[in-house]
Amino acid sequence: MRSIDWDLHYKSGTPPWETGQPSSELARVISEERIRPGHVIELGCGTGINAVWLAQQGFEVTAIDFNELAIEKARQRSATAGVQVEFVVADVLKLPDDFDPFPFFFDRGCYHSVRDPDAKAYVRTLRQVTAPGSLGLILTGNAREPSPQGQGPPVVSAEDFHAELEPAFKIVQLREFRFDTEDKTTPGFLAWSCLVRRAS
């Protein structure tokens, strides 16, 4: 999508992919996998809901988004919450070279937005910001339940994960879940939760 399209989403209020609450799937994985607080990078952080939540859990967070309006809102959010997050305006496919490797990365909706047509560039970014053994959590739309045209997130198949992420990353766990919704009584779009570990 062109930058102006993203601007319109953020100017109009709450974008459809934001619920006002941190990702319950992220919280589940952090808890069940016993991922201890440390350095983490979020790719495509939007207005910083998950980045702020991670900081509240004790993580040292760097969060990236190419949209300046989203980052402005994210900085306001972290200031209101009283936590420190390093927000960076940058294209996730063309990051600066001054990042040290992170032991954990999080991506809610970035991969499924940028993989077509350049999944290889996305994987290069992941390799740039990780080291062998680093963990990452990628949340995407699920191709097993295509959304009506013009609604819902871009979708990915299980085969896509294996074809595009391996062998640079080993898929530790691939499970289905539903994205959170602002209205808790309405089920969200079917999604994938893909936990990966950086290979050598």
C-alpha positions, 0 to 999 in steps of 0.5 A, spaced: 500 500 500 502 507 498 504 511 504 498 515 503 493 509 504 496 508 511 496 515 513 488 515 511 487 509 516 491 512 522 488 519 521 481 516 520 481 513 528 483 506 529 485 502 524 481 495 523 487 491 525 488 495 532 483 493 537 486 497 543 489 491 547 496 488 546 495 481 542 493 475 546 497 471 542 503 474 543 502 474 551 500 466 550 507 465 547 511 469 552 508 465 557 508 458 555 515 459 552 517 462 558 521 468 554 524 472 559 525 479 558 530 482 554 532 486 548 526 485 543 525 488 536 518 489 533 517 489 526 511 494 523 509 496 530 503 501 528 501 505 534 505 501 539 500 497 543 504 491 543 511 495 544 508 498 550 506 492 553 512 488 552 516 494 555 511 493 561 513 486 561 520 488 562 523 488 555 527 493 552 524 494 546 525 497 539 519 498 534 520 499 527 514 502 522 515 506 516 509 510 517 511 517 521 504 518 523 503 511 526 510 512 530 508 519 533 502 516 536 506 510 538 511 515 542 505 518 545 502 512 547 509 510 551 509 517 554 502 516 557 504 509 559 510 511 562 515 506 559 521 507 555 521 504 547 525 506 542 521 507 536 524 508 529 521 510 523 524 506 517 522 501 512 523 494 515 526 491 508 531 497 508 533 497 515 540 501 517 546 497 519 546 499 526 542 494 530 545 489 534 542 482 534 536 481 538 534 475 541 527 475 540 523 479 534 515 480 534 511 481 527 504 482 527 502 483 520 508 485 517 510 479 514 503 478 510 504 485 508 511 485 505 512 478 502 509 479 496 513 480 492 519 480 496 519 475 501 527 474 500 528 481 502 523 480 509 528 474 510 534 478 509 531 483 514 530 478 519 537 475 519 540 482 519 536 483 526 537 476 529 543 471 531 543 464 531 538 461 536 534 468 536 526 466 537 521 470 533 513 470 533 510 472 526 502 473 526 499 473 519 492 472 516 491 464 514 489 462 507 485 456 509 479 461 510 480 467 505 476 473 507 471 477 503 474 481 498 477 488 501 476 485 508 481 482 513 488 481 512 493 478 507 493 471 507 499 466 508 499 458 507 502 453 511 506 451 505 508 459 504 512 459 511 516 453 509 518 455 502 520 462 504 522 462 511 526 455 511 532 454 511 534 461 514 529 459 520 526 453 523 519 453 524 518 451 532 511 451 532 505 453 527 498 453 530 492 457 528 488 462 532 484 468 531 486 475 531 483 479 537 477 484 535 475 490 539 468 487 540 470 481 544 463 477 542 465 477 534 470 472 532 476 475 529 479 473 522 483 466 522 490 467 523 497 463 523 502 464 529 508 462 527 514 461 532 521 460 529 528 460 531 534 463 527 538 457 524 546 458 523 
